[in-house]
Each structure stands twice: as C-alpha cells, then as structure tokens.
Amino acid sequence: MNPDTERPHLLVVATGMRLFREYILRSIAPKYWIHMFLHAEPTWEEEYIEGWTVLETTLDADLLVASAKKLNDEQPIDGVLCWDEARILQTAHVAEALGLPGGDVAMINRCRDKHLTRTALAELGVPQPESVLVDTVDDALVTADKLGYPVILKPRALAASLGVVKVNSPEELRENWAFAHDTTVPEAPHYDVKVLVEEFADGYEISIDSAVFQGQVTPFCLARKEIGYPPYAEEIGHYVDAADPLLADEQLMQVLVNAHGAIAFTDGVTHTEIMMTAEGPKVIEINARIGGDMIPYLGLQATGADPGLAAAAVACGRSPELVPDRAMVGGVRFFYVDENDTVLESVEFDQTDLPATIDQLTVLMEAGQTTSPPPEGTLWGRIAYTTAVATSVDDCRAGLDAAEKALRWSGKVKEPEETTP
C-alpha cells in the first residue's frame, strides 16, 4: 500500500545497468512512490523504491499486465515508466490495460519498429533518408543501386547503432550484409524481413530528448554525437551544451514537432536522432524512451533540468517542469580495447592531476573479462567511460582528453581454442 498520498504511485519496469541509470531513480525517488517490477531481488535499487515484485521475466507483456492489475487493485497506480528499449512495448501494454498515459501500443510500436517509423514519417512528408525494407542480399543490392552508393544498412529491430554500417559498393554490401542482418540482442523482437537499406545522409548527427504531454513536445536535452570505428556507427561520445545554437533553430524544432505528429506520439519521453545535412535536418529515428549513453545525465549537469522527473511527470499525466538553472557543457567518452578477444588483466584511471572539469571516472569491466572493439564489441565492449562538465565545449573536451590519457588498462589476446580433428 502507498500511505504517502503526497507522492504519485509510479510503477517502473526494470532498471538497466546501475552505472548508466541510477541517476534517474535518484531523481525520481524523493517525489514518487516507486514500485518496481524486476526479474530478480533488488540490490542497489532498494534504496530508491518502496516496493517491488519479482517476476519470472519482465519481457512477457501478459505477465506484466496481470501483475500490474493485481498491484493496481491493492493501490491505484498513477503512471508506468520504462527506459529499457527491450521493454518499452510491453510497458505500453501495461499502461493501456490500466488506462494510463503512454498506453497506446501502436504508438510505441511505430517507434520500436524502424520500418513503421519510416512509413509514418513518409506519409506526412517529414524529411528523412529514403528507406527500403529488404529481405535478401540480392534485394539489398538492387535497392542500393537505385538509391546510389554509399548507403546505410540498418537492422529493423535494434537501437544504439547496433548492426548499422555504411557501405560504398556492391562488394562492401555483400561483405557487411550478415553484420546488419544477423546482429541482434536476446530481447530484440523478431521480424521475418529485418534489414533497411537507406539513403546515406551526409552531415553530423544529433539527438534530442523531449517530454511529450498531451501532444505538446518539449525538448530538454540536445546532444551532438561523436561517431567512431567507420564504416560502423559506434557512438563513442556525446556533448550537451546548454547554449547550443541548434536549440534556437526554428527549422530543426519544427521537424522535431512534425516527426512526433507523424507517429501520433502524445504522451511520454522520446529520444529522437536527427542528421543535420546541407539540405536541412533529416530524422534518423525516434525512440519511445529517455536517451541512453548518459546523455540525459549530461543534460541534467549542463542545464539543471531534470530528465527523470520529466519522464515520471508525463507518465503520470502531469505537465513536466523543465526549468534550467545553469548553462554548462557536459560530455561523455567511452573507451575500448585495441584487439578482438582481449582478456583484461586490469582497468583503472590514474587520478593524479586531473582537471576539475572531470565529473565521473567509471570502470565498466574487470580483470578476467574478455572484450573486443567495434564491430565485434559495441555497447558491451566498452571497458570504461568518463564524463566532464565545463563552461565551454573546448574545456569539456580537454577534460575528456585528460581522462583518456589517465586510463590504464592491460590485457592479452585470447589464444584460439584448439580443435581436435
């Protein structure tokens, strides 16, 4: 039961990694009575939640709905929130069953399924790269020839640039088809036809996190991406500048609003990725959740506007309060090993004489773990990250550079296993 009538009762589905998501719970907990659905007993989460239910899985929509109805009978739920890509569609089923904001399964699926996103944007003429869903490598070759090289191969079901690759010729397309077609994660939905061949949009990529309340789109965090490991699109860092001039770009903001209108997104938090090209902004994708890679955290540090509280507010049918109280720059950079199948011996930062702009030095892997750089090791190949907060982009970058020089890691390439004939 929720004896605290001053705090809305918020159901949170799963959490994600502590090192990437704890800041959201830390923000929400003082103002919301949180019950969490988990697949195991809570550990670090327990500090922030008032109750929890351990389920066999948090990927089964029917199980989540039945459990939520039972909880709602005991104590009415005011909102449902999830920031895990693999569970946002299931969470929408819960919100729909309880009649809560965000309870539009078709709306969320138009974000989750990148082909549906493209179709909806095209119907209303929202600028985007031309995109064709293909079944086979032969179909992809025909499509690429029509679009003109280079093209982008992109999985229909994934996020965070997983499986995305730029190809410049038919030969490169054949070589990289399996990478785009077969890259997956355990929780990803399955589609019989699952690769998009897309026009290459030349420019620089940004992301915008927005709180959407009754159709009103309020952007609160604009990040500029740092991309590495070409031809793959690994996101190796991001910068959030509270005074970024793009925030005052009327054309960009209108494209953002029009994109949400095209997919009929009315309530929730979104993470929209946009390519800034010579022809203007082109929408790459819209995710029905708060951004990852510490981007919203950087926004919090740079502006003071709290992304977690905004997400919780719109989930409970409340107008978000996004009032900045500072104008700083936040940055994050991710680090990888040099060779495939590296068995780590140590990972640490030498904290001697680091600049004051350093915010976090976070080690993600420990001795004994095996990892690889992209494309074999993408999100899960990262061995560490650092964040910095400064008064300018240059100072922020200098802080991240200093942290990169301070990173110390050692490891050995794993010996190939011998096979017996």
Beta strands, then each sheet from edge to edge (+ up, - down):
strand 1: 9-13
strand 2: 33-38
strand 3: 51-54
strand 4: 79-81
strand 5: 131-134
strand 6: 151-155
strand 7: 165-167
strand 8: 195-199
strand 9: 203-213
strand 10: 216-228
strand 11: 234-241
strand 12: 268-277
strand 13: 280-287
strand 14: 329-335
strand 15: 342-349
strand 16: 358-363
strand 17: 370-371
strand 18: 384-390
strand 19: 407-413
sheet 1: 3+ 2+ 1+ 4+
sheet 2: 5+ 8- 6+ 7-
sheet 3: 13+ 12- 9+ 10- 11+ 14- 18+ 16-
sheet 4: 17+ 15- 19+
end
